[in-house]
Amino acid sequence: MIKSFLMLGQSNMAGRGFLHEVEPIYDEKIKMLRNGQWQMMTEPINYDRPVAGVSLAASFAEAFAKANQDEQIGLIPCAEGGSSLDDWHPQGTLFQHALSEAQFALESSQICGLLWHQGESDSQNSLHETYYEKLSLIIETLRKELKLQHVPLMIGELGDFLGKTGFGKYSSEFQEINKQLRRFAHEQQNCYFVSAKGLTSNPDGIHLNAVSQRKFGFRYYAAFSKKCHILEPLKDEDQSLKINNNYSKTEQMYIHSMDLALGKITYAEFEANMAVVMQS
């Protein structure tokens, strides 16, 4: 059975890393839930906006796949850019959508973890004062509805590049939100904090860039696999940028189909490439 993970939060969970800045990840063991089907993962995974790009989930999934050679992993994208905790209230649309997607995924997979990254939209107007209570309600309700009380929740820190330039300058109270995120992770059971120390942003000052997203996903997996808080950058996290290009036939066929659809190759080139794959 597929081991699945629910992606929750706002744009840095959905992913805004520029696709051209990192090598793509293709692995037939890594799936994403789209249109009610488990499809081979390709980025953007969480297509909440046309500007969606590289997220932390891809490198998280790749790390899982490398450590669990006989397992398939599924990603359930439910993050929504710009969303606040109020938008995630259990009676609201975002929560109900995530609940519905998760319940559907449970028919063909086992949810093994929750990936959460949110807080930029609450880093202003003293919203940090009620952040802990609101987050508690969201997570407690989600766990209860899905019977996931013992499933680990990985919760990421907001980047320290916030509050300075671009869109990020409006998230001036991010340090207060980070205090609440740390408190939540340390006080709640089966919850692990993931540091964003040393990670950098796109020029917009609010979204993690593609390289940082790869490293962040690697840290999220370390928190999941070791069942511990990740409070510092990992010594070996640069390996998240090294992609295995020894593709299987299925993966090669998928890549050539993508290149054709994106106009990178002609149909004649596609046919020639596919002939080589079939003969290999």
Sequence and secondary structure as in RCSB ss.txt:
>XXXX:A:sequence
MIKSFLMLGQSNMAGRGFLHEVEPIYDEKIKMLRNGQWQMMTEPINYDRPVAGVSLAASFAEAFAKANQDEQIGL
IPCAEGGSSLDDWHPQGTLFQHALSEAQFALESSQICGLLWHQGESDSQNSLHETYYEKLSLIIETLRKELKLQH
VPLMIGELGDFLGKTGFGKYSSEFQEINKQLRRFAHEQQNCYFVSAKGLTSNPDGIHLNAVSQRKFGFRYYAAFS
KKCHILEPLKDEDQSLKINNNYSKTEQMYIHSMDLALGKITYAEFEANMAVVMQS
>XXXX:A:secstr
 EEEEEEEESHHHH  B GGGS     TTEEEEETTEEEE  S SS SSTT  B HHHHHHHHHHHH TT  EEE
EE   TT  TGGG TTSHHHHHHHHHHHHHTTTEEEEEEEEE  GGGSSTTGGGGHHHHHHHHHHHHHHHHT TT
S EEEE   TTTTTSGGGGG TTHHHHHHHHHHHHHHSTTEEEE  TT  B TTSSSB HHHHHHHHHHHHHHHH
HTS B S  TTGGGGG       HHHHHHHHHHHHHTTSS HHHHHHHHHHHHH 
